[in-house]
Amino acid sequence: MQNVLIRPQTAVVRPCGCLNATNATEFQAQLTAAILSEQHSAVLVDLSQAEALDSAGLMVLVSSLRLAQRRNKRLSLCSVSASIHIIFELTQLDRVFEIFENFAAFQAISIGRNSIGTAA
């Protein structure tokens, strides 16, 4: 269902298909493991392969964001399709989540943050 790719300081979780009540528990477990891991400080959920998102999938993302915030880690989304993005807009969660157009956009911001952090 999902791939978890580990990049330096970033775990990339790439769910495939529908994120719904059927697989929400597995999705939650993968996100929780990525957030709790000491190997990285950020988790990126790449939704490029996600076809649909229901309330169960959305709740997994919200609870994972809360966990990440408590652990002082970054949880971001990228490659959100128009049909899924409308869910974030309707629930106003597009104001809560950091959403990037694609992985390259996330990397560009991350590299900029790292450069700023190391220059100081």
Secondary structure by P-SEA (a helix, b strand, c coil): cbbbbbcccbbbbbbccccccccaaaaaaaaaaaaaccccccccccccccccccaaaaaaaaaaaaaaaaacbbbbbccccaaaaaaaaaacccccccccccaaaaaaaaaaaaaaaaac
